[in-house]
């Protein structure tokens, strides 16, 4: 593979290696040959989520190449985690009917989603943050690292995001999420005026 200055440490590195193979074939002009096109399609079948239904119909003789298996390496730095959260993380506020005196239940959720190929990576976040859990919904190809405990979100996730800031538009979502966390931590969600003014929200990954 050779040495790279900024190696990918997720299974996305496998996608990069397959992509690199396609680029090398095109550099050699193989995309101008019928057998070369099929070779590229064979690689494409193992790239990301594979071929579309139309591509499968158009290339019925496709034999997907073996996808490289990238071993999980140690998370290099908290800044990497902050960048990963910026790209793949979500901040939720769920508002439902509650059994408390105001009839409103509020739950804060910090979540990072990834394809099940990177299940070990998401599970490593449990050890990294020393909180949270991993969820793999049935019949889905995606798994989730989630932190739903108020004290963990307040004492671990928020201080981390303060020390290692989230970038872009998601930083604004985080600010709203932090405001709600402060209210809930003070018990304000148990008063009618505040509970009904906490909006349900979800930040897009």
N, C-alpha and C positions, 0 to 999 in steps of 0.2 A: 504493500500500500504506500510505502514511503512515509517520510516524516512531514507532518503538517503543524503549523504554528498554533492553530485553534481547532483541535480535533472535536468532532461531535461525539458526545458520550451516550447518546440514546440510539435506539434502533434506526433512527433517521440516518445514521452513518451508513447503514446498509443501502438505503435508497440512494445516498450520494455515490456509493461505489458502483451501483448498477447504472446510475445516470452517467458516471464517468466512462463506463464501458461503452455506452451508446455514443457518447461524444467521440471516443477513440475510433469506433467503427465508422462514424460519419467523416472523421478526419481522413480516414483511409479510402473514402469514397464508396464504402459498402452500401450506403443507402441508395445508390444508383443502380444496384443489382437486385434482382428478384430474391436471390438467396440471402442477400445482405439485409433486405427489408424484413424477411422472416426472422433472421437472427436478432434484429433490433426488437421486433414484436415479442420474441421469446423472452427477451430481457424485460421489456415493458410489462409483461404479464406478471412479473414478480416485483415490480416497482410500485410503491405506495399501496393502493388498494386493488391493483390489478387492472385487467382490461374492462372496458365498458361492454355492455351487451352488444352494441353495434360492432365493436372491434372483434368480439368473439365470433360473430357471424361472418365478418369479412375475412378473418384469418382462422379458419377451422382447424388447420394443422399445427396450431401453436402448441409448443411444449415449454412451459415456464422453466426458466433456469433455476438452479438452487439459490435461494436467497441467503446472502451471508448472515451469519449469526454473530452479533456483536456482544461480547461479554460486558456485563455491567462493571463500570469502573467507579471509583470513589468520586463523589461530588466535589469538583475542584475548588469551589469558593462560594461563599454566600451570595456574591454578586451574580454568579451564574444562576442561582436559585431565583433571585429577584428578576433576572431577565426571563427566566422560564415562566414565572408567574405572570409577568407582563404579557407574554404571548399566549399562555395556555390556562391561566388562572381565572377564577370567577368569584365574585363576592355576592352572596345572596342574602336577602331579607325575606323570609317567608312569614306571611301573616295569615293566620287561620282562626277559626272559632276556638275559643279557649274555655277551660272550666274555671278560670279565675273569676273574680268579682266583676271585672269589666267585660268578660266574654270574648276577649281577644288574646290569642296566643301568638307570640313572636319568636321566631328562631333565626339566628344568624348562622350562615354557612360559608365557610371558606373552602373552595374546591379547586382541584387541578385535574384536568381530564387528559387522557392519553390512550392511544390504541393498546389493546391487551398485550401486544408484543413488548411493551415497556412496563409490564406489570411490576417487575422487580424494581425498576426505577421509582415508580410511585410508592411502592412499599418502603423504599429507602427513605422517603420523606418522613415516615413515621419516626424513624430513628433520628433523622436530622432535626426535626422540630420537637421530638419527644412528646408528641401528641397526635391525635387524629387516628384515622382508620382507612382501610382500603375497601372499596366496594366494586364488585363486578356484577352488574345487572344481568339477569338471564337473557339469553338470545341477543346479546349485544357484543359488538367488537370493541367496546370502549370500557375502560375502567376509570375509577375516580379515587383520588386521595381527598378525604373530607375531614374537616374539623368543625364540629357542631357544638362543642362544649363552650359555654360562654366564657368561663375562666381561662380556657386555653386560647381562645380568640383574643381576649382582652390582654392577657399577660404574656403571650408568646407571639402570636401572629402579628398583631398590631405593632408591638415594639420592633419586631424584625423588619416589617415594611417601613417603619420610621427610620431605622438605621441603614437599611438598604432599599432606597425608594423605588417604587413601581413607576414606570415611565408611561408617557402617552395619555390617551383619553381614559384609560383604566385607572389612572391616579385619581381622577375626579370621582369615579365610582367608589374608590376606596375611601375618599373623604366622607362621602355620604354614609358609607357603611360604618366608619369610625364614629360618626355622630350618633347613629342609632345604637351602637355598642355602648357608648357613654351613657345614653339615656337608660338603656336596659340594665346596665351595671349599677345604676343608681336606683333601680326599681321603679323608674318613671312609667314603664310600660304597664304597671299595675294601676295606673290612674287613668280614668276615662279620657281626659283631655289629650294626654300624650299618646296613649295606645292607638287611638283612632287617627292620629296624625303621622304615625310611622308608616311610610309607604312600602308596599312590597316592591322589591327591586331585584334585578339580576344583571350582572355585568357580562357582556359577551366576551368569549375567549378570543 
